Amino acid sequence: MHNFTPISALIGGALIGLSAVWMMAMSGRIAGISGILGGAVDIKGRAGDKIWRLSFLLGLIIVPFIMISIRPEFAVSQFKLTGWPLIIAGLFVGIGTQMGSGCTSGHGVCGNARFSARSLVATLTFMAAGILTVFVARYFGLYL
């Protein structure tokens, strides 16, 4: 972990937390990305509910391109894993968010801030799975 920058990590974490609090205060909704995405693709959902969800998701897609146009060095990827293995990994994350009834943003940021026992267990599970995955990948020299 030789590229750790505590100041930018602190600022980024504070902005994520502030955004989650703002969303809860303004709309009473939790800023969990998997729940927002699930509601956006739900066929039975209300049109007005879909608009804010699609706007939120569009912002997640557009803002990185804006940042890259301002600071091109942000476009450098540090992933050594590409192609099908990366797609499969993404599918596993999607399956995990469905099994865990939420994602790291919903449970880890918002749920823990609300002292949800379910979110604490989910976050501990996310962390344990991540630590185990990195250990196995490094032990077997897979990609890290």
N, C-alpha and C positions, 0 to 999 in steps of 0.2 A: 504494500500500500504506500508507494512512494510518490503518488500524485495527489495525496489528500490535501485539500485546502480548507482549513476549518472556517475561515471567514466567509467564503462563498457558500459553504455548506450551511452555516448558521443563517445567513441571509436567505438562502433558498428555502430552508426549513421554516423560517419565520413567515415568508411569503405564502407558502403552502398552508400553514396554520391559519394565517390571517384570511386567506381566501376561503378556507373551510368555514371559519367563524362567520365571515361576511355572508356566505351563501345560506347558512343556517339562520342568521339574523334576518336576512332580507326575504327569504322564501320559506323558511322552516324545513328545508330539505337538506339531506346529507350529501356531501360532495364525493360520493363513491362512484368511480368511473364505470364499473361493471353494471351498477344499477341504472346509471344514466343511459348507458348504451342499450341495456335490456329494454328500458322503457321507450327508447327511440325506435327500436325495431319491432316493438310489440304491435301487432296488427290491430288489436282491439283498443289500443290507447286513444285518448282524446287528442284532437288536432292541436289545441292550445298547449297541451302538455308536451307534445312532440317538438314544438317550435323551440322552446328554451333548451330542450335536450339536444336537438340537432345543432343549435347555435353554440352550445357548450362544446360539443364534439368538433364542430368546424373550427372553433378557436384552438383546440388542441392540435389540429392539423396545420392551420395557417401560421400560428405564432412561430413555430420553429423556422419556417421559411423566411419570415420577417427577420428573425434573429440572425439567420445565416446571411441575409443580405446586408445586415449591419456589421456583423463580425464573422467573416467567412471561415475563420479557424474553428468555429463551432461545428462545422460540417464534417470534421475529421472523426471517423468512427474508430473505436478501439475494440470492436468485436472481431475476434478471430474466427468466429463461427458464422457461416453464411449459408444461403440456400435452404435446402430441405431440412437440415437439422434445426435451423433457426425457426422455420415455419412450424415444425413439430413441437419445438419448445414453447412457442406461442400458443399452440393448441392445448398443450398441457396446462399452461397458465389459465387459459379460458375455462377448461374443465375444472380446474381447482377453484376458480372463483365461483362457479356454479355449485360445486360441492360444499364450499365454505360459506355460501350465501353472502358473498361479497368479496371485495378485493382489498389490497393493502391500503388504498386511500380511504375506503369506507370503514374498514375495521381499524386499521393502524392509526390513522390520523383522527378521524371523526369519532369512531366508537370508543377508543381508549380515552379520548378527551371527555366523553360522557360517562366514563367509568363503567362501561358495559363489560360484564364478565365474559359474555360470548365473544366480544371483540378481543379481549385479552387472550383468551384461549386461541382464537384464530390467528392473532399476531404472533404468539409464541410458536404456533404450528408453522406459519410462513417462515419465521426466522430459522427454526430448526431444520426445515426442509432446504432452505437456502444454504445454510452452513454445511449440511450433509452433502448437498449437490456439489458445492465448491470443493469439499474435501475429496469426494470420490473422483471428480474431474481432474483435480491436481494429482491425486495419487496414481491414477491410471494415465496421466498425461494427455487427457482428451482434448482440451482446448485452452485452458487457462495458463 
